[in-house]
């Protein structure tokens, strides 16, 4: 069969991290189901864990997958940040990616190439092979706006972002204090700062930028970024894209326990697949949840010995038994009111359960969208990456979350404050306000994904451009 008669084919590159892979795979599923594409999903050997391979195996047959060969990273400093490691891995993988794209171009009707957040240097492979290249932003318009403006911000300033005299103001976005800006930008001297500036520059080379968000959750940013601007690609809000289709087995009995609880009475506590707390904060959180008097379901993970909040990014499994770090007697005292699991819970099934009434979350964008889609209000507890600026948006911008207030000088939130904000979310007036707002966003998200909805039409526009070879 000639290539012209085959289904249009798209190659996608996901940089390391399940928070990048899952929404990109969900985009692939929509392109297959709604627009007749076939997909090759490419990622890196650093993601080749048993769980990630199992995830690839669960994808539809029209989505094939492959791992790029490993590259040498031992020459990088031992303290290199995650963003630097990923960026260098992408850069050094371009020759192998060229080979893959050439083979795909021979075997399929390859119409487009899509790279995600840290993958802009992979554009070079698409350019060499002659395939239109696009960017996929697994996060939101606020982060996209920051990165597009970052080269100009970097050129106009010499101080650290956290030392700027006022908040960073981006068109259409809630002002963000410098201390809450994207984690990799907090140290100008760190190589990852230069990498982020570099990515922001290269984003403008894309034919278009697809973003995992929807207009109602970021109305100001959507209005600005969907206006044509010289030197900036068109922007398409196509979300929310959240994990679908996977059978999440309830190995710890979470759902059975939830079935026995009153409606909207349980606070779900989870910091995502990559976040960790330090030992002291873990203990304060345990005691704060206990004295709040609220029912809770907590995904407990062993703390980082070094206190690094992103310590589990490349390996999300707890290194030690997390129960051993909990306060003495905690499990026994809370047995009747709460449930603790060691390392995992079926998050989407928990958030969609009628008994779940709140989510204490790290504000990763995937978890945020899962919470919004299920109409669950949040307590914002950001850890790293863009999570702090997400928290600003969720609390001050759209009003679907509360945030703990007082912290000690070392950043620890004490048990009394944890108990206070937990009670407020589950029982207080502010909790009722954010609950109402998140329900409105849930309905808006549903409307946007229908055939006449804005997100559906945005993806349809991109799909039609690809079919025309644009």
N, C-alpha and C positions, 0 to 999 in steps of 0.2 A: 504493500500500500504506500502511495506517495505521501510525503510529509504533509502536503496541503490538505489531504483528506483525513488526517489524524486529529485527535483531540488536541487543542492547544495545550502546550506544556510549559510549566513554570518551575524554575529552580529556585529554591529558597535556602538561605544559610542562617542557621540559628547559632548565635554565640553562646558560650557556656552559661548554664543556669536554667533551671526548670521554669523560672519566671519569664524567661525569654522563649523557651521552646514551646511551652503549652499554648500561649496565644497564637504563635506562628502556625502551629499545627492546626489550631481551630480555624485560622484563616484558610489554610489549605483545605480543610473539610468543607467550608462554605463554597470555595471556588469549585470544588468537585461536585457538590450536591446541587448548587444553584446555577452554576454557569458552565458546566461541562468541561472543566479542565482536568488534566492529570498533573501530578506534582512529584518532584524529587526534593526531599527534605534532607539537607546536608548539615552535618554538625561536626564537632571536633572530638578527637580521641579522649580528651580530658573529660568528656561527658559519657564515656562508654562504661557506665556502671551497670550492674544487673538490673536495677530498677528502671533506668533510662532505656535500656534495650527492651525491657518488657513493655514500656510505654510505646516505643516504635512498633513493636509487634502487634499492639492493639489498634493501630491505625488502619483505615480502609485500604484495600488492595490497590486502589488507584493512587495511593500515596506511597511511593517507595522511599527508602531512607538509606543513607550511607554515612560513614565516618571518614573525615579527612585523616591522612596519616599523621602521627605525632611529629611535632617539631621540637627543636632544642630550645629550652628555656633556662637551662642551668646557669647561663652566663648572667642572668638578671640578679639583682641584689636579693638577698634572702628576705628582706622586708618589703619587697615590691608589692604594691597594692593590687587588689583583684582587677581593677580597671586596666592597670598597666599590663598585667599578665595576659588578659584577654586580648587587648589591643595588639600586643606583640605577636600573640599566637595567630591572629587574623592576618597580620602583615606577612608573616613568614609562611603562611599557608596559601598565598596567592598562586604560586606556580602549580601546586597540586590542584587548586580549584580551576585553573585554566584548562588543565587536562580533562577534568570532569565535564566542564561545560562544552568543550569541543566534542567529546564523545556523545553528550546529550544532543548536541546540535545535529550530529549525524544520524542519531537513532530516533529522534522525536521532532515534533514541530515546536521547537523551543521559542517562545515568544517574549519571555520576560525573565529577569533575574531580580530577586528580592533579598536584601540583606537587612539585618536588624540593628538595633541600637549601637553596638560597638563594631559593626561590620562594614563601615563605610569604605575602608581600604580594600574590601573585596570587590568594590566597584571596578577596580583595575582589571580583574579577571573578565568581567562582563564586557568592558570596553575593548579588551584585546580580542575577545571572541566575536564582538559585534552584536551584543544582545542588549536591549533597553534595560536600564538598571533603576530600581526603585528602592526606597527605604521603608522599612516597617518599624514603627515605634511601639514597643509593647507597653509603654507607659502612656502618659497623657499629653495634652496640648501644652500644659504649663511647662513640663520638662522640655518639650520640643522648642517652645518659645525661648526658654533660657539658653539652650544650646545653640540655637540660631543667632542669638544676640551675644553669645559669649565671646567670640573673637573681638567684637567692638568693645565690650566691657573690659576685656583683658588689655586691649591697646590703650584704653582711656584711663586706667588705674595702675597704681604701683603697690598699693597696700593689699593685705589679705581681704577677701570678701567679707569675712566676719568683722573686720575693722572699718568697713565703710560707714560714713556718718549717718546714713539713713538706710531704710530697707531697699532692696532691689525691686524696682517697679518695671514690670513687663506689660506690654499692651494687652489690655483685656483681663489681666490676672490680678488676684489679690496681692498686695505688697508683701514681700517675703523678707523678714529680717536676715541679715547676712549670716548669722549663726545657724539659720535653718536651711540655708541653701545646700544644694546637692553635695553630699559628703566628700566626693573626690576633689571639690574645689576649695576646700578649707585650708589647704597649704599650697601656696603659689609655687614654692620651691620643689614640691614633689613632682616627679615625672608624670604622674597621672593627670595633673592639672594641664600640662601641655598636650597630653593625649586628648583630653576632653575639648580643648580649644580646637585641636586638629579635626576631631570628628564634626564639631559644629561648622567648620569651614567646608568640609567635604559633603555635608548634608545638602548643600545648595547645588551640588552637581547632579542630584537625583532627578529623574524624569517626574517623579511624584513621591509624596510621602503619605503612607497609610498609617493611621493612628488608632490604637485600641481604646477609643473613648466615644462619647456621644454628646451631641450638642447641649442637651439639657443639664448635664453635669458640669460643663465648662462653657456657659453661653458667651461670656465675654471673649475668651480665647478663640472660640469657634468663629465668632463674628469677624475678628481681626484676621485670623490665619486663613479663612476661606476667601478673603479678598485678594485679588491678583496683586502681586508685588514684583517689580522687576528684580531679577536675580534670585528669586526664591521659587522653588517648585510648588505646584498646586498641592494642597493639603486635603486629605480625605478622612474625616472621622467615620470609621466603619464599625465601631464597637457597640455594645460590649461583647468581646470574645472571651468566654470563660470555658473551662473544661467541660466537655460533654462526652457521653457515650461510654466512659470507663466504668466498669463495675467495681466500686469501692467497697471492698469486703470489710465488714464491721468486726475485725478480729478481736477487739477489746470489749465488745458489748456496749459501746456508747449509745447506739440507737435504742437498744432494749431499755437502757436506763432512762433515756429521754422519753420513751413512750409512757413512762410512769409519772412524769412530772407535769405540773399544770401548764397551760398555754403561756408562752412568752415569759417564763419564769427563770430560765437558765441563761447565765452568762457564759459564752464560749470564749476560752482564752487560748490564743495560739499566736506565735511569733513567726510563722511561716517555715519554709523548708530550710532556710539558711541562717536565721537569726538566733543568737544566744544572749543570755544575760550573764552578768558576773555572779559570783557566789552570794555576795551580800544582798544584791538586788533580788535574786531568786528567793531568798529567805523572807525578805520584806514583802514580796508579792504574795507568797504563801500565807503569811500572817494577815496581810491586808484583806485577802479574799475570805479568810476564815472569819475575821471580826466584822466583815460587812454583813454577815447573816444571809447572804444571797446564795442561791443554788449556783453551782458553776461546774463546767466541764473543762478541764485544763490539760492541754497537751504539754507535758513537762519534758524538758530536755536537759541533759547535763550541761552545767555552765562552762563557759570558757575559762580555763585556768589563767589566761592572760587578760581576761576582761574584754577581748575583742568581739564586738557585737556581730561581725560577719564571719566568725571563725568556722562556721559550718557550710560556707557557700559551695565548696566543691564536693563536700561529703556530708549530706544531711543527717546521717545516722548519729545518735548519741554515742559518745566515746565511752561513757561509763554509765552505770545504773543511776538514772536521775533521782530515784527515790532516796538514795543515800545522801543527797544534798538538801533534802527538805527538813524543816525544823522537827525536833524531837516530838513525837506524838501527833504530828499533824495528820497523818493518814488515818490514824485511829479516831481522832476527834472529828474529822470531817466525813467519815465513812457514810453517815446517814444523810448528809446534806449535799455532798459533792462527789465527783468522780475524777480520778486522776489517771491518765494513760501515759505510758512510758515514752513513746516517741512519735505516735501518729494517731490521727483520727480521720474518718471520712468527711473532710471539711465541708464539701458542698452539700452532702446529705445532712450534716449537722445544721448548717445554716438554713437549709430549707425546711427543717423540722419545726412543727408548730410550737414545740416547747422552748425553742431558742428565742430569747428576747433581747439579746445584746451580744456584741462581739468586741472583746478587748484584743486589738489588732496592732501589728507592727506597721500598718499602712502601706504595705507593698501593694502595687496597683492591681495585681490579680486578685488578692484577697479583698481589696476595696470593692472591686466590681462584683465579686461573688456576694459580698454583703449587701450591696445596693440592689442587685438583681433579685435578692430574696427579701428585700425590705427590712433588713436588720440594722439598727443603729449601732454606732461604734464608740468605744473608748479608744482614742488615738494614743499609741505608745510607739513612736517611731524609733528605729535603731540605726540604720545606715542607708547608703545609696541616696535615693531621692525621697526617702520616707518622711523626713522632717518637713520638707516643703509640701509633700502630699498632705501631711497633717494640718498644716496651715490652711490649705485649700478646704479640707474637709470640715474644719472647725470654724474658721473665720470667713471662708468664702461661701460654701454652700450649706453649711449648718447641719451636717448629718452625723456629727461626732462631738463628744466632749473630750477634754484632755486634762490629765492630772496637772495640778497647779504647782505648789511649792515643791522644790527639790533642794537637797542639800548642796553644799559647795562642790562636792565630788560627783554630783549628778544623780545620786540615789533618791528615788521616790520612796518615802517612808510609808509604813503600813497604814497609818491613820488617813493619809491622803488617798491611798488606794481604796480604802474602805469607803471614804466619802464619795469619790467619783463613781464607784461601782453602784452605791445606793442611788445616787442621783440619776444615773442612766436607767436603772431598772424601775425606780419608783418615783422620782422627782419630777417637778414641772419642766425643767430643762430636758430631761429624758423624754417627756411627752412631746416637746417641741421637735427634737431631732427625729423622733419616731415618725411624726407626721411628715416631715420633709423627706425622709428616706422612702416612705411609701409613694410619695409623688414621683420621685426619681425612678422607682421601680416601674411604675406605669409608663413613664416617658421612655425608658429603655425598651420596654415591650413594644411600644408604638414604633420606635425607630427601626426595629428589625423586621417589621411587617413589609410586605411587598411595596406598599406605598410610603414606607417610612424613610426618613432621611439617611440613616445608616445603610439600609438596603440599597437605596438609590446611589449612594456614594460608591459602594463596592461595585455595583452594576456599571457605573461609569468607567471605573478602572478596568473592569473585565472587558468591556467593549473596546477600550483603547488597546488592550493587549491583543485582542483578536484581530485588530487592524494592524498590528505590528508597531504600535506607537510606544 
